[in-house]
């Protein structure tokens, strides 16, 4: 992102806020319902929620349409392949029936009238090659059909997942309608709706052009750093202790922050904290502020990982909606994979407190699932 563009947008937003706070028009000056800075901030946050929810609804709808198209294309391919398989099976059946029912007298006579052993063997090789080719073709088509059926099952499962998400988004649509009604009500009763709509438009443009790319930049840098973390820990014997089949990783926040700054200059103004089970991070650069908070949990599916679940993201004092947080989680993996540090281990406990992230690992131990027998 080019700095002049970012600064221009920031300056424009600041200017509008200053005009709003310091130079209200006559109607606002005399109106007891004139909005405070906090009310304006809440209005902008609601407007951001509406924009992000609309975006997520559109994204899911697009994914469902794309997945449905892929399923239809696979169904067409599978139908064509099944027809070809039937033709191939019929051909092989005709060959075998002709052979065993004596309908290939010419070939049989040729075999038994061979003048030499080499001619006989050549004729038998020809017959074997002919049947083997048909068998290979059948096997190839069968394998292709199985692959496509597996892919179709995967896409059907994905479509069901998207349907569940879309059901949740129906509730979000209701939320959008309520928020939009609230925002419209606030604007219409403000006494200066035109200026408020300008402020909202400038704020949303600032978020799309500067805010969202900045948040994505932090998440991308964190994901890249987490990918390198196991290798870095493997060289820090002071942070990883072994006792029998158990390993304990104790990662102080100061060491993690030093590691992050080695990975990316972006983290020179960004720092993590571990307290009361919460992993939080805060960074400020020029006129941009990003705050992230979440916690770690141990998961076994679809693979074993100490997963970071983001619970809050705040940009320049504005809390982002949960749909935006989930989309960032989907795109950027901030998890810690213990088996990249020590093969065959599984995490058994994770805690973030008193400035230290602690992960207990044990070799060959699989965490019990809720449905497992005792």
Secondary structure, DSSP 8 states (H G I E B T S, - for coil): --HHHHHHHHHHHHHHHHHHHH---HHHHH-TT---HHHHHHHHHHHHHHHHHHHHHHHHHHHHHHHHHHHHHHHHHHHHHHHHHHHHHHHHHHHHHHHHTT--HHHHHHHHT-SSHHHHHHHHHHHHHHHHHHHHHHHHHHHHHHHHHHHHHHHHHHHHHHHHHHHHHHHHHHHHHHHHHHHHHHHHTSS-HHHHHHHHHHHHHHIIIIIHHHHHHHHHHHHHHHHHHHHHHHT-TTTEEEETTEEEEEEEHHHHHHHHHHH-GGGGGEEEEEETTEEEEEEEETTEEEEEEEEEEEE-SSS-EEEEEEEEEEETTEE--HHHHHHHHHHS---B-GGGTSTTEEEEEEEEETTEEEEEEEET-----TT---
